[in-house]
Amino acid sequence: MLDYRLFKQIDDCFASGHADKARRLLMEVQSRSIALRDEMNMLHIRLKTLEDALQLARNLFNRDGFYWLKTGDVTQGPFCPRCYEDEGALIRLERTGSKLHCPYCHASFIGSARAAGGGAHHAHILPFV
Ligand SMILES: [Zn+2]
């Protein structure tokens, strides 16, 4: 935290001809200012992360066991439920015949993930063998 009394002390030092002491106090103010700037940058990053998480929470939804993301008028997905629930990662599933396959965790899902409003089938996770 920056102590604003330092500015008065620095002014008093200059006024009384103690330039060396004023210079030391100025260096202290500089150090505290740099620390404050670093803290502010870190808080900006945390705020952006929280805003992104909030935006995702508002637009991500689960339908029939799969995750979908609404971006404007477009619904994207389906995304792998295992990757999202375990790691918070949105990995788009790839269709292979009648199955959906996750290219990251390699989980396979039986059933059809309807594209934003189609029929309903629940996903079944096939365990690794
Ligand atoms: Zn996955």
Residues whose N, C-alpha, C, O or C-beta is under 5 A from the ligand:
A	BS01	ZN	C80 R82 C83 I91 C102 Y104 C105 H106
